[in-house]
């Protein structure tokens, strides 16, 4: 959480006393305004980054839960392919319910369009290489099971891209642009 505004208020209070006695166009009021705008900008950037990073956290949590259900054993590539397919099609039921609830002739709702977009993006990624933690080695499985849900811990895993044809290539995390 940015704290430029608090530091600036403290510095001005040290210099002048209470901050309540500033007039609108003074240097100190402009300084406070700049600090407030900077804090708001940093909050906005951080929120956008968290929103962008959330799908990777959800993906790692999905595979962590699968590993817990399987008893913490490494998985075969066939099992991983089935799990990826399950992950890619996890929104299909919700999409069908939304389609059934819509009256004939009525345009699609925004949520339906977002689900369609998300499903097509996941399918495209699966065709070109689905990014996921390596689930075939015991040491990586142990790391995934210890994971508590933070973004910073995701970099300790080994990652791979698994394609729909079964090829498995090592990958880096976090992903940088297209692969």
C-alpha positions in Angstrom: 0.0 0.0 0.0 1.5 3.4 -1.0 2.2 5.7 1.8 3.7 8.8 0.1 0.8 10.9 1.3 1.4 10.0 4.9 5.1 10.6 4.7 4.5 14.0 3.1 1.9 15.0 5.7 4.4 14.0 8.4 7.2 16.0 6.8 5.0 19.1 6.4 3.7 18.8 10.0 7.3 18.7 11.2 8.1 21.8 9.3 5.0 23.9 10.0 3.0 22.3 12.8 -0.6 21.2 11.9 -1.4 20.6 8.3 -4.9 22.2 8.6 -3.6 25.7 8.2 -2.5 25.5 4.5 -4.1 27.7 1.9 -5.2 26.3 -1.4 -2.3 27.4 -3.6 0.6 27.0 -1.2 3.6 24.8 -2.1 2.8 22.4 0.7 -0.8 21.9 -0.5 0.5 21.2 -4.0 3.0 18.8 -2.5 0.2 17.0 -0.7 -1.9 16.9 -3.8 0.9 15.4 -5.9 1.5 12.8 -3.1 -2.2 11.8 -3.1 -2.3 11.5 -6.9 0.8 9.3 -6.9 -0.7 7.1 -4.2 -3.9 6.7 -6.2 -2.0 5.9 -9.4 0.1 3.3 -7.6 -3.1 1.7 -6.1 -4.6 1.6 -9.6 -1.5 -0.1 -11.1 -1.4 -2.6 -8.3 -5.1 -3.5 -8.7 -4.6 -4.0 -12.5 -1.6 -6.2 -11.8 -3.5 -8.3 -9.2 -6.3 -8.7 -11.7 -3.9 -9.8 -14.4 -2.1 -12.3 -12.1 -5.3 -13.8 -10.7 -5.8 -16.5 -13.4 -2.4 -18.0 -12.7 -3.1 -18.1 -9.0 -6.4 -19.8 -9.7 -4.7 -22.3 -12.0 -2.1 -23.2 -9.5 -4.7 -23.6 -6.8 -6.7 -25.9 -9.1 -3.7 -28.2 -9.6 -2.8 -28.0 -6.0 -6.2 -29.2 -5.0 -6.0 -32.1 -7.5 -2.6 -33.1 -6.0 -4.1 -33.1 -2.5 -6.9 -35.4 -3.7 -4.4 -37.7 -5.4 -2.4 -38.1 -2.2 0.5 -36.0 -3.2 1.9 -38.4 -5.9 3.4 -37.2 -9.2 0.9 -37.5 -12.1 1.4 -39.1 -15.5 1.1 -37.1 -18.7 -2.2 -38.7 -19.6 -3.7 -37.7 -16.2 -2.3 -34.2 -16.7 -3.9 -34.0 -20.1 -7.3 -35.0 -18.6 -6.9 -32.4 -15.8 -6.1 -29.7 -18.3 -9.2 -30.7 -20.4 -11.3 -30.5 -17.2 -9.8 -27.1 -16.3 -10.4 -25.7 -19.9 -14.0 -26.9 -19.8 -14.9 -25.9 -16.2 -17.1 -23.0 -17.4 -19.2 -25.1 -19.9 -22.0 -25.9 -17.4 -22.3 -22.3 -16.3 -22.4 -21.1 -19.9 -25.1 -23.6 -20.8 -27.2 -22.4 -17.8 -26.9 -18.8 -18.9 -27.9 -19.8 -22.5 -30.9 -21.7 -21.3 -32.0 -18.8 -19.1 -31.9 -16.4 -22.0 -35.1 -16.0 -23.9 -35.1 -16.7 -27.7 -34.2 -13.7 -29.8 -32.6 -11.9 -26.8 -29.0 -10.8 -27.3 -26.3 -12.5 -25.2 -25.5 -11.0 -21.9 -22.1 -9.6 -21.0 -21.4 -12.6 -18.6 -22.2 -15.0 -21.4 -19.8 -13.2 -23.7 -17.1 -13.2 -21.1 -17.4 -16.9 -20.4 -17.3 -17.7 -24.2 -14.1 -15.5 -24.4 -12.5 -17.2 -21.4 -13.3 -20.7 -22.8 -11.9 -19.9 -26.2 -8.7 -18.4 -24.7 -8.2 -21.5 -22.6 -8.7 -23.8 -25.6 -6.3 -21.7 -27.7 -3.7 -21.8 -25.0 -4.2 -25.6 -24.7 -3.5 -25.9 -28.4 -0.4 -23.8 -28.4 0.9 -24.8 -24.9 -1.0 -24.7 -21.6 1.2 -23.2 -18.8 1.0 -25.2 -15.6 3.4 -26.3 -12.8 5.3 -29.5 -13.4 3.3 -32.3 -11.9 5.5 -35.2 -12.8 8.4 -34.7 -10.3 8.1 -35.4 -6.6 10.1 -32.3 -5.5 7.9 -30.0 -7.5 4.7 -31.7 -6.2 6.0 -31.2 -2.7 6.6 -27.4 -3.4 3.1 -27.1 -4.8 1.5 -28.8 -1.8 3.4 -26.3 0.5 2.1 -23.3 -1.5 -0.1 -21.0 0.6 -1.6 -19.0 -2.3 0.8 -16.1 -2.7 2.0 -14.8 -6.1 5.7 -14.6 -5.0 5.9 -18.3 -4.2 4.8 -19.3 -7.7 8.3 -18.6 -9.0 9.8 -21.4 -7.0 7.9 -24.0 -9.0 9.1 -25.5 -12.2 6.7 -24.7 -15.0 5.9 -26.4 -18.3 3.8 -25.8 -21.4 1.7 -28.9 -22.3 0.1 -28.9 -25.7 -3.0 -30.8 -26.7 -0.9 -33.2 -28.8 1.0 -34.3 -25.7 4.3 -32.4 -26.1 5.7 -31.0 -22.9 8.3 -28.2 -22.9 9.8 -26.4 -20.0 8.7 -22.8 -19.4 9.6 -19.8 -17.3 7.3 -18.1 -14.9 5.9 -15.5 -14.9 5.2 -15.7 -18.7 6.4 -12.8 -20.7 4.1 -12.0 -23.7 3.3 -14.7 -26.2 5.1 -18.0 -26.1 
